[in-house]
Amino acid sequence: MNMAIWLLNNTNLKFYEISERIGYTNQSYFSKLFKQQFNMTPYEFRALNGAPQDAPPSP
């Protein structure tokens, strides 16, 4: 799940893409396990921590 946290914080990948990258083919199962471990869904986690921007901010 550490990789899921990193991907949620540092990429704009969709949740199903993150679940597949860390080895879960069923996004619902991934979300269930994530919520059990972190007491929030991946969506809630990303909303709380802010989604990464596509490009770095301009100076």
Legacy VTK file of the C-alpha trace (Angstrom):
# vtk DataFile Version 3.0
C-alpha trace
ASCII
DATASET POLYDATA
POINTS 59 float
0.000 0.000 0.000
2.983 2.330 0.337
3.218 2.368 -3.459
-0.484 3.254 -3.676
0.099 6.207 -1.334
3.037 7.373 -3.444
1.037 7.050 -6.675
-1.935 8.908 -5.189
0.333 11.742 -4.035
2.582 12.000 -7.083
0.561 11.048 -10.152
-2.781 11.759 -11.768
-3.397 8.072 -12.458
-6.969 6.913 -12.167
-7.795 4.681 -9.204
-8.169 1.564 -11.353
-4.725 2.245 -12.868
-3.191 2.516 -9.404
-4.860 -0.693 -8.255
-3.568 -2.536 -11.337
-0.036 -1.168 -10.883
0.174 -2.502 -7.362
-1.266 -5.893 -8.294
-5.033 -5.689 -7.746
-7.178 -6.360 -10.805
-10.369 -5.539 -8.889
-10.563 -1.837 -8.029
-13.369 -2.389 -5.521
-11.259 -4.875 -3.586
-8.297 -2.488 -3.641
-10.497 0.339 -2.313
-11.868 -1.934 0.421
-8.362 -2.916 1.590
-7.175 0.698 1.381
-10.100 1.854 3.534
-9.456 -0.895 6.087
-5.830 0.199 6.417
-6.181 3.993 6.236
-9.802 4.586 7.330
-10.564 6.437 4.101
-11.010 5.552 0.448
-8.323 6.327 -2.145
-10.620 9.082 -3.416
-10.886 10.634 0.047
-7.122 10.319 0.534
-6.363 12.128 -2.718
-8.958 14.825 -1.995
-7.488 15.394 1.469
-3.892 15.529 0.235
-4.551 17.337 -3.029
-4.125 15.887 -6.484
-0.780 16.565 -8.171
-0.638 19.129 -10.933
0.115 18.127 -14.516
2.887 20.683 -14.787
5.047 22.449 -12.246
3.905 25.944 -11.277
5.295 28.838 -13.240
7.868 31.063 -11.505
LINES 1 60
59 0 1 2 3 4 5 6 7 8 9 10 11 12 13 14 15 16 17 18 19 20 21 22 23 24 25 26 27 28 29 30 31 32 33 34 35 36 37 38 39 40 41 42 43 44 45 46 47 48 49 50 51 52 53 54 55 56 57 58
